[in-house]
Each structure stands twice: as C-alpha cells, then as structure tokens.
Amino acid sequence: MEAREVVKVKDLFDGIKIKVNTNGFYQGYSMPVSVISKFVMSSLLIWALIWPQSANESLGITNTLLLGWFNEFYILTVGGFAFFLLLIAFIPATGKRILGKQSEKPEFSTISWFSMMFGAGLGVGLMVYSTAEPVGLWGSNPAIVAGEVEPYSADALTSSFRYAFTHFGFHMWAIYVVVGLTLAYLSYSRGLPLTIRTALTPLFGRRMNGMLGHVFDIMGMVATILGISVTIGFGVSQFVDGMYAITDMAWLVKVTDGQAPQPSIVGLLTALFLIMSLSIISAVSGVGKGIKYLSNLNLVLSMGLLLTFVVFGSFLFATTTYATALGDYLLHLVEVSFSAYPTDTPLGDWQKGWTTFYWAWQIAFAPFVGLFLARISRGRSLREFVLGAMIAPALFCFVWLVVVGGTAIDAELSGLANGAIINASVTNMLFENLRVLLGNGLFLNLMTMMCLVLIVTFLVTSSDSGILVLNTIASGGNVHASVRHRVLWGVLLTLLIASLLIAGSESGTDPRKAIQNAMVIGALPFNVVMVMMCLSLGKVLFIDCKSSKKALKHCTE
C-alpha cells in the first residue's frame, strides 16, 4: 500500500493520506472502499435475484417506516440547503472566492458548462416529468388534499405549478450544489483529492485517513449507485413506452384491465442491457470531449423538442402561466421549504409520496452530480457556481414545465385530450401529450424517434458519468483510474438494476418500486452527511475569509 499524497492545510488538519494498492487487480484503488462497496451492492443484487419477493416486501416495509420517521428531517434539511447556499452567494467575502487560484479561468465555456450540468443533473427526469409532474400535481397537491380546490380544475392550476416548481426548482439544484461546491472548494482551493471524504475533512481532520473516511466514501458510492438506478429505471421505462408507440410490438408492454399499459419486464430488461452496453462503452472512452459533445447534443435536441411545443402547443397559456406560477412560487418559497406535515395525516401521506420521495432521489443522486459539477467548475467563483448551478437551471426547468406540461393541461381543460394524458402511465404521458398535440402521422413518429434518441443520450451521459464518478471515489480521487474497473462497475450496476426490476415485478404492479424503495433507504445516511458538508464548508470559508482580512491588513500597514 502507498499514501498518494499528504496535503497540508493550515488551521484545519494535518493532511489526507488515502492508501491505495501498489499492485494487483486493485492497483491504484483503496481496497476497503472498493471491496466493501461492491460487497454491499452484490449482496443486494443476490438477495433481489434469489429471493425477489422477500427483497421487495422488506424494502417496501423499511421504506415506509423510514419515511414516517424522517419525513420532517428530509423536508427541513433540504429547505436549509437552499437558503444556506444563497447566503454564501450573496455575502461579498464568500461569493467572490474562486474555485482554484484567484486568477484561474473556467475550463469550459458557459454554454458547455450549462449543457453538461443539464445532462447530468436533470436529463431523464425532465423527459419523464415535464408532462407527468404538472399533470400529476394538478390532480393531487396539498391544496387539493386539504379540500381548498377540486382536482383537475382551473382553480387547481396555480397550486399544481407551485409544487411542480418546488420539486424541480431551487431546492433540487441546491441538493446537488451543496455536494459540488464543498468538494470543488476543498479540492481546487485547498488541493485535496476529489472524493467524498474530502468534504468532511475540516470537521474530522486526520480521522479521514482511516476507517471513518472509508465509511463516508462508501456511503457516497452506495447512494450514487441507487440514485443512478432509479434514474435508469425511469429512463428505460420511458424508452420502452416510446418504442411501443412507434412499433406497436405487444411484447414491450403488459396490459392490465382498468389500467394504462405498462412496460413489461422483458421490455425493460431488453432496453436496460442495450442502453447500459452503450454506457459502458462510453465510460471506457473517458469523460473529456465525449461527454462534452454528447451533452451539447442533448441540449440542442432538447431545445428542438421544446420548440415543437412552443410552435404547436399552448404557448400563450404557458406564457401567462409562467409569470403567475413563478410569482406564486417565490411568494410561497419559505412555506414550501419548511412545511413538514404530520406523517399520520392525509397531507403527510401526500408529502411522503411526492416531495420527500423527490428529495431522497436527488440526495441519492447528489454524490454523482455534485462530484461531476465539481469536476467541470474549476475556475468559477462561488457566486457564479451557486447562481449558475442552482438558480439558472431551475428557471430553465420552469420553462419546460409550463410549456410542455401546460400544453397537456390546456388540452385536458379544453376537452381536446379527453383524459388521454391524465390516464396515461407516468413514463407515457409525454408521448400521449405529443399524440394529442400533433395527431397521428409522420411528424408524430419523427418527434417520438427524436425523444427516444434524447432518452438514450441522457441515459448514456448520466450512467457513464456515474461509472466514472464511482471509479474516482474508489481510487481516492484519481480521475484517470483503471478502465477494467469502469467495466466492472458498469456490469455490476446493470445486474443490480435488472435484479431489482425483477424483484419489483414480483409485486404485480410497478417493477421500478423495489429500486425506488432501496434508493430512499440508501439516501437517508447521505442526507446526514450533507448536513455535515454544510458545516464543513461554513467552517473552511470562515477560516479563509478571516485569513484574507488579516493578509489585507498586513499588506496595507
């Protein structure tokens, strides 16, 4: 074993020594982090594969208990993340600090930086939920649950977008930015390895050299794997729905009486192995230009899809809705940030199924997206990072929600859709929205095919970036670690998702359910880690700002 590097950081700790193997299969890797992470995920894989019904039921019960016990913790901490970051951005002494040397320039252009954030942090979620989120909340949100307005009515429109903006707005991106900003600052401004334990070193010092540091890295890796698994689960489901819409191949879906057609387990597994094969190939080729160009392609195709809804959809409806909904969201920002409903009430049940599920998903996704944001943000100021990675993407998401989702709601209000969008499955709502908008024909098929290309490129971008991030954490921050381990992580991730889909299908309902339950469970420990990250970042910024003032005073004397 060897110590990669000892990094001296004044006033904080003596240094980080991440021991890695010097030879063998795990050369360049931390054995405890790599082996224990793979053991945990392999155990879950084997459990789900050999005893699928037991795994599905146990995960469901544990998920229900944890959401009941920790619902308030999820809500209050995520609200705190958003306001903590805004405070950092707008305090002059902290906002102007650079991620790196004070004279350092950003590595990527603003457009490329934004497109990579867009692809890694949102992509699949936006494709699935641009229609499903506003329409779903139009039928169920706190105002409706409290009896203040009727579901699917014009009066429910404002409250539906209030919570759609909450779920895809400042809070979602704040979760990612907490991790990304803490890692980027300590790595680029302090010269520490780009790995999860780095973010907590200001609090725990040299103890990060031992098992405690390994535990934090392992927690980050487990959360990342489960977060990516949910994203891929939704993505392959939407891909199957799109393929069925074009080809009408019956084996892709299963039809249950009284319910909308759902992707079959055979269709899901076929799509999973196809997309993950492409992801592994992409991950082996590395991050650099490949992901940059793929992310730019994602942004161009996404804008093409959005433009279709602008030209053919309810743009006037969307324009007026955007202004009203944004004002309402900002007016209720504090309320939606910190309102945690009692879990034994109807409002509490709604919150656990909607807001808390989203926060858990995004917290599980945060190690991956945060570390990826850190990798592409060197040279930017803290204020630029917060505003560019938290505020700007949220405003862009709002446009998507009101243009795409608003078109669907307007079609239902006018009677044009006649319930077709409302009654569709979550992952099929986008395609039903397009069908109602464009009618059956060649243009509809072309747009559906473009959506399928977008889904694939988003999934490949997310999963291969995730594989690279897992490899980086396991190797103690080495961004150029072994190719064979990238392949191994890709194969393990594919088999894990497949086994959880099979376990979920045992319930006879949604095959994605087991993945979602596992993700919520895995996200909880990392939520605690993120609270400590805020304390850690606050501590190091206080020390650095204090040191800067002393240096300035010394120079002027």
MIFI-628517 format. One record per residue (C-alpha): residue number from 1; z, x, y. Coordinates in steps of 0.25 Angstrom, whole numbers, plus 5000, padded with zeros to 4 digits. Layout:
R    k     z     x     y
R  NUM     Z     X     Y
...
//
This chain:
R    k     z     x     y
R    1  5000  5000  5000
R    2  4998  5004  5014
R    3  5002  5000  5028
R    4  4990  4997  5036
R    5  4995  4999  5050
R    6  5008  4999  5058
R    7  5007  4993  5071
R    8  5017  4996  5081
R    9  5021  4984  5091
R   10  5031  4987  5101
R   11  5043  4977  5103
R   12  5039  4969  5090
R   13  5040  4976  5077
R   14  5037  4990  5071
R   15  5024  4986  5065
R   16  5016  4979  5054
R   17  5013  4986  5040
R   18  5004  4978  5031
R   19  5004  4985  5018
R   20  4991  4984  5011
R   21  4986  4989  4997
R   22  4978  5002  4997
R   23  4970  5000  4985
R   24  4967  4989  4974
R   25  4962  4975  4975
R   26  4971  4973  4987
R   27  4968  4985  4995
R   28  4970  4983  5010
R   29  4978  4970  5007
R   30  4992  4966  5008
R   31  4996  4963  4993
R   32  5007  4953  4996
R   33  4999  4945  5006
R   34  4986  4945  4997
R   35  4993  4943  4984
R   36  5003  4932  4988
R   37  4993  4924  4996
R   38  4983  4924  4984
R   39  4994  4920  4975
R   40  4999  4909  4983
R   41  4985  4903  4985
R   42  4981  4906  4970
R   43  4994  4898  4966
R   44  4990  4886  4974
R   45  4976  4887  4968
R   46  4980  4888  4954
R   47  4990  4876  4956
R   48  4980  4867  4962
R   49  4970  4871  4951
R   50  4979  4869  4939
R   51  4988  4858  4944
R   52  4980  4851  4954
R   53  4987  4838  4954
R   54  5001  4845  4955
R   55  4996  4854  4967
R   56  4990  4842  4974
R   57  5003  4834  4973
R   58  5012  4845  4976
R   59  5004  4850  4988
R   60  5004  4835  4993
R   61  5019  4833  4992
R   62  5022  4847  4998
R   63  5013  4844  5010
R   64  5019  4830  5012
R   65  5033  4836  5013
R   66  5029  4847  5022
R   67  5022  4838  5032
R   68  5034  4829  5032
R   69  5044  4841  5035
R   70  5036  4849  5044
R   71  5027  4840  5052
R   72  5035  4842  5065
R   73  5034  4857  5063
R   74  5019  4857  5062
R   75  5017  4848  5074
R   76  5027  4855  5083
R   77  5023  4869  5080
R   78  5008  4867  5082
R   79  5011  4860  5095
R   80  5019  4872  5099
R   81  5008  4882  5095
R   82  4998  4875  5105
R   83  5008  4876  5117
R   84  5013  4890  5113
R   85  4998  4895  5114
R   86  4995  4888  5127
R   87  5008  4895  5133
R   88  5003  4909  5128
R   89  4989  4906  5134
R   90  4993  4901  5148
R   91  5005  4911  5150
R   92  4997  4922  5158
R   93  5005  4934  5152
R   94  5001  4930  5137
R   95  4988  4923  5140
R   96  4981  4935  5145
R   97  4985  4944  5134
R   98  4973  4949  5125
R   99  4972  4949  5110
R  100  4970  4964  5109
R  101  4969  4974  5121
R  102  4969  4969  5135
R  103  4955  4974  5137
R  104  4949  4969  5124
R  105  4938  4959  5124
R  106  4935  4948  5114
R  107  4928  4952  5101
R  108  4920  4939  5100
R  109  4913  4931  5111
R  110  4920  4918  5115
R  111  4909  4909  5108
R  112  4910  4917  5095
R  113  4925  4917  5096
R  114  4926  4902  5098
R  115  4916  4899  5087
R  116  4924  4907  5077
R  117  4937  4900  5081
R  118  4929  4887  5080
R  119  4924  4890  5066
R  120  4937  4896  5060
R  121  4947  4886  5067
R  122  4940  4873  5066
R  123  4926  4872  5060
R  124  4929  4864  5047
R  125  4940  4856  5054
R  126  4930  4852  5065
R  127  4919  4848  5056
R  128  4929  4839  5047
R  129  4937  4833  5058
R  130  4928  4832  5070
R  131  4926  4817  5065
R  132  4937  4815  5056
R  133  4948  4819  5066
R  134  4945  4809  5077
R  135  4941  4798  5068
R  136  4953  4800  5059
R  137  4963  4800  5070
R  138  4956  4788  5076
R  139  4961  4781  5064
R  140  4975  4788  5063
R  141  4983  4795  5074
R  142  4997  4793  5080
R  143  4993  4782  5090
R  144  4987  4774  5078
R  145  4999  4777  5069
R  146  5008  4772  5080
R  147  5000  4759  5082
R  148  4996  4762  5096
R  149  4981  4761  5093
R  150  4972  4756  5082
R  151  4965  4765  5073
R  152  4950  4767  5075
R  153  4951  4760  5088
R  154  4946  4765  5102
R  155  4961  4765  5106
R  156  4964  4776  5095
R  157  4953  4785  5101
R  158  4962  4793  5110
R  159  4973  4795  5101
R  160  4963  4800  5090
R  161  4958  4811  5098
R  162  4971  4815  5103
R  163  4975  4819  5089
R  164  4962  4824  5085
R  165  4963  4833  5097
R  166  4977  4837  5093
R  167  4972  4841  5079
R  168  4960  4849  5084
R  169  4965  4854  5097
R  170  4975  4864  5103
R  171  4985  4863  5092
R  172  4975  4866  5081
R  173  4970  4878  5088
R  174  4984  4882  5093
R  175  4988  4884  5078
R  176  4976  4894  5076
R  177  4979  4901  5089
R  178  4994  4904  5086
R  179  4990  4912  5074
R  180  4977  4918  5080
R  181  4984  4922  5093
R  182  4996  4928  5087
R  183  4988  4936  5077
R  184  4978  4941  5087
R  185  4988  4945  5098
R  186  4997  4953  5088
R  187  4984  4959  5081
R  188  4976  4963  5093
R  189  4986  4965  5104
R  190  4996  4971  5094
R  191  4988  4978  5084
R  192  4993  4971  5072
R  193  4986  4966  5059
R  194  4979  4953  5060
R  195  4987  4946  5049
R  196  4997  4934  5049
R  197  5010  4943  5049
R  198  5006  4950  5062
R  199  5008  4937  5070
R  200  5023  4937  5066
R  201  5026  4952  5067
R  202  5032  4950  5081
R  203  5043  4941  5075
R  204  5045  4949  5062
R  205  5042  4963  5065
R  206  5041  4973  5053
R  207  5045  4962  5043
R  208  5030  4958  5044
R  209  5028  4971  5036
R  210  5034  4965  5023
R  211  5034  4952  5015
R  212  5037  4943  5028
R  213  5023  4948  5033
R  214  5017  4945  5020
R  215  5022  4931  5020
R  216  5017  4928  5033
R  217  5003  4933  5029
R  218  5003  4925  5016
R  219  5007  4912  5024
R  220  4995  4914  5033
R  221  4986  4917  5021
R  222  4991  4904  5013
R  223  4990  4895  5026
R  224  4976  4901  5029
R  225  4971  4898  5014
R  226  4976  4884  5015
R  227  4971  4881  5029
R  228  4957  4886  5025
R  229  4957  4878  5012
R  230  4959  4865  5020
R  231  4948  4868  5029
R  232  4939  4872  5018
R  233  4943  4859  5011
R  234  4939  4850  5022
R  235  4926  4858  5025
R  236  4921  4857  5010
R  237  4924  4843  5010
R  238  4916  4840  5023
R  239  4905  4849  5017
R  240  4904  4840  5005
R  241  4904  4827  5013
R  242  4892  4833  5021
R  243  4885  4837  5008
R  244  4887  4823  5003
R  245  4882  4817  5016
R  246  4869  4825  5014
R  247  4866  4826  4999
R  248  4874  4813  4994
R  249  4878  4821  4982
R  250  4888  4812  4975
R  251  4896  4823  4968
R  252  4900  4829  4982
R  253  4909  4817  4985
R  254  4918  4807  4977
R  255  4919  4792  4981
R  256  4932  4784  4980
R  257  4932  4769  4982
R  258  4936  4765  4996
R  259  4936  4780  5001
R  260  4925  4788  5008
R  261  4918  4798  4999
R  262  4926  4811  4998
R  263  4921  4825  4993
R  264  4922  4827  4978
R  265  4930  4839  4972
R  266  4917  4844  4967
R  267  4910  4843  4980
R  268  4922  4850  4987
R  269  4923  4862  4977
R  270  4908  4864  4977
R  271  4908  4865  4993
R  272  4920  4873  4992
R  273  4914  4884  4983
R  274  4901  4884  4991
R  275  4908  4886  5005
R  276  4919  4896  5000
R  277  4908  4904  4994
R  278  4901  4905  5007
R  279  4915  4908  5014
R  280  4918  4920  5004
R  281  4904  4926  5007
R  282  4906  4925  5022
R  283  4921  4930  5021
R  284  4916  4943  5013
R  285  4906  4945  5024
R  286  4917  4946  5034
R  287  4921  4940  5047
R  288  4913  4947  5059
R  289  4899  4941  5062
R  290  4898  4932  5051
R  291  4909  4922  5055
R  292  4906  4924  5069
R  293  4891  4919  5067
R  294  4896  4908  5058
R  295  4906  4903  5068
R  296  4895  4903  5079
R  297  4886  4895  5069
R  298  4897  4885  5067
R  299  4899  4883  5082
R  300  4884  4881  5084
R  301  4883  4871  5073
R  302  4896  4864  5077
R  303  4890  4862  5091
R  304  4878  4857  5085
R  305  4886  4846  5077
R  306  4894  4843  5090
R  307  4881  4842  5098
R  308  4876  4832  5088
R  309  4888  4823  5090
R  310  4886  4825  5105
R  311  4872  4820  5105
R  312  4872  4809  5095
R  313  4887  4805  5095
R  314  4896  4798  5105
R  315  4897  4809  5116
R  316  4901  4800  5127
R  317  4912  4795  5119
R  318  4916  4809  5115
R  319  4916  4814  5130
R  320  4925  4803  5135
R  321  4934  4804  5122
R  322  4935  4819  5124
R  323  4941  4818  5138
R  324  4950  4807  5135
R  325  4955  4813  5122
R  326  4957  4827  5128
R  327  4965  4821  5139
R  328  4974  4813  5129
R  329  4976  4825  5120
R  330  4980  4834  5131
R  331  4990  4823  5137
R  332  4996  4822  5123
R  333  4996  4837  5119
R  334  5011  4839  5119
R  335  5013  4826  5112
R  336  5003  4829  5100
R  337  5008  4843  5100
R  338  5023  4840  5097
R  339  5023  4825  5092
R  340  5029  4827  5078
R  341  5030  4813  5071
R  342  5041  4810  5061
R  343  5035  4812  5047
R  344  5040  4799  5041
R  345  5033  4790  5051
R  346  5018  4786  5052
R  347  5016  4795  5064
R  348  5022  4807  5056
R  349  5013  4803  5044
R  350  5001  4804  5053
R  351  5005  4817  5059
R  352  5007  4824  5045
R  353  4993  4819  5041
R  354  4986  4823  5053
R  355  4992  4833  5063
R  356  5001  4840  5054
R  357  4990  4842  5044
R  358  4981  4848  5054
R  359  4992  4857  5059
R  360  4995  4862  5045
R  361  4980  4864  5043
R  362  4978  4872  5055
R  363  4991  4880  5053
R  364  4986  4884  5039
R  365  4972  4888  5045
R  366  4979  4895  5057
R  367  4981  4909  5050
R  368  4966  4909  5047
R  369  4961  4904  5060
R  370  4972  4912  5068
R  371  4968  4925  5062
R  372  4953  4922  5063
R  373  4956  4919  5078
R  374  4963  4932  5080
R  375  4952  4940  5073
R  376  4942  4934  5083
R  377  4950  4934  5096
R  378  4953  4949  5099
R  379  4952  4952  5114
R  380  4955  4938  5119
R  381  4967  4934  5128
R  382  4978  4925  5122
R  383  4974  4915  5133
R  384  4959  4915  5128
R  385  4964  4915  5114
R  386  4972  4902  5116
R  387  4963  4895  5125
R  388  4950  4899  5117
R  389  4956  4897  5103
R  390  4965  4885  5106
R  391  4960  4877  5118
R  392  4945  4879  5117
R  393  4943  4875  5102
R  394  4952  4863  5104
R  395  4943  4858  5115
R  396  4931  4860  5107
R  397  4937  4853  5095
R  398  4940  4841  5104
R  399  4925  4840  5108
R  400  4921  4840  5093
R  401  4932  4829  5090
R  402  4927  4820  5101
R  403  4912  4822  5099
R  404  4912  4821  5084
R  405  4924  4812  5082
R  406  4922  4804  5094
R  407  4907  4801  5089
R  408  4913  4796  5076
R  409  4924  4787  5083
R  410  4914  4781  5092
R  411  4905  4778  5081
R  412  4916  4771  5074
R  413  4921  4763  5087
R  414  4906  4758  5089
R  415  4905  4754  5075
R  416  4893  4763  5072
R  417  4901  4771  5061
R  418  4907  4758  5055
R  419  4918  4766  5049
R  420  4910  4777  5042
R  421  4916  4788  5049
R  422  4931  4783  5048
R  423  4929  4780  5033
R  424  4923  4794  5030
R  425  4931  4805  5024
R  426  4937  4816  5034
R  427  4926  4826  5030
R  428  4915  4816  5030
R  429  4918  4810  5044
R  430  4909  4820  5051
R  431  4897  4817  5042
R  432  4899  4802  5044
R  433  4900  4804  5059
R  434  4887  4811  5059
R  435  4880  4800  5050
R  436  4885  4789  5059
R  437  4880  4797  5071
R  438  4867  4802  5066
R  439  4863  4791  5055
R  440  4857  4795  5042
R  441  4845  4805  5043
R  442  4840  4819  5044
R  443  4849  4822  5056
R  444  4862  4818  5050
R  445  4858  4827  5038
R  446  4855  4839  5047
R  447  4869  4837  5054
R  448  4876  4835  5041
R  449  4870  4848  5036
R  450  4874  4855  5049
R  451  4888  4850  5047
R  452  4888  4856  5033
R  453  4884  4869  5038
R  454  4895  4869  5048
R  455  4905  4865  5038
R  456  4901  4877  5029
R  457  4900  4887  5040
R  458  4914  4882  5045
R  459  4920  4883  5031
R  460  4914  4897  5029
R  461  4919  4902  5042
R  462  4933  4897  5040
R  463  4934  4901  5026
R  464  4928  4915  5027
R  465  4937  4918  5039
R  466  4949  4913  5032
R  467  4946  4922  5020
R  468  4945  4934  5030
R  469  4958  4930  5036
R  470  4965  4929  5023
R  471  4959  4943  5020
R  472  4964  4948  5033
R  473  4978  4943  5031
R  474  4979  4948  5017
R  475  4974  4962  5021
R  476  4985  4964  5032
R  477  4975  4961  5044
R  478  4963  4969  5039
R  479  4951  4961  5043
R  480  4941  4969  5034
R  481  4948  4967  5021
R  482  4942  4967  5007
R  483  4930  4958  5004
R  484  4935  4955  4990
R  485  4948  4949  4995
R  486  4939  4940  5004
R  487  4932  4935  4992
R  488  4945  4933  4984
R  489  4951  4925  4996
R  490  4939  4916  4997
R  491  4939  4913  4982
R  492  4954  4910  4982
R  493  4952  4901  4994
R  494  4941  4894  4987
R  495  4948  4892  4974
R  496  4961  4887  4981
R  497  4953  4876  4989
R  498  4946  4872  4976
R  499  4959  4871  4969
R  500  4966  4863  4980
R  501  4954  4853  4981
R  502  4955  4851  4966
R  503  4970  4848  4967
R  504  4967  4839  4979
R  505  4957  4831  4971
R  506  4967  4828  4961
R  507  4973  4819  4971
R  508  4961  4810  4970
R  509  4960  4810  4985
R  510  4956  4821  4995
R  511  4954  4835  4987
R  512  4958  4842  5000
R  513  4972  4836  5000
R  514  4978  4848  4992
R  515  4972  4858  5001
R  516  4978  4851  5013
R  517  4992  4850  5007
R  518  4992  4864  5003
R  519  4988  4868  5017
R  520  4999  4860  5024
R  521  5009  4867  5015
R  522  5004  4881  5018
R  523  5003  4879  5033
R  524  5017  4876  5035
R  525  5023  4890  5033
R  526  5012  4895  5042
R  527  5016  4885  5053
R  528  5029  4893  5053
R  529  5022  4906  5054
R  530  5014  4901  5066
R  531  5027  4897  5074
R  532  5032  4911  5072
R  533  5018  4916  5077
R  534  5020  4909  5090
R  535  5034  4916  5091
R  536  5028  4929  5087
R  537  5016  4928  5098
R  538  5026  4924  5108
R  539  5035  4936  5106
R  540  5024  4946  5106
R  541  5017  4940  5119
R  542  5031  4940  5126
R  543  5033  4955  5122
R  544  5019  4959  5126
R  545  5019  4951  5139
R  546  5033  4958  5142
R  547  5027  4971  5139
R  548  5015  4969  5148
R  549  5024  4965  5160
R  550  5032  4978  5158
R  551  5020  4986  5158
R  552  5014  4980  5170
R  553  5027  4982  5177
R  554  5027  4997  5173
R  555  5013  4999  5178
R  556  5016  4993  5192
R  557  5028  5001  5194
//
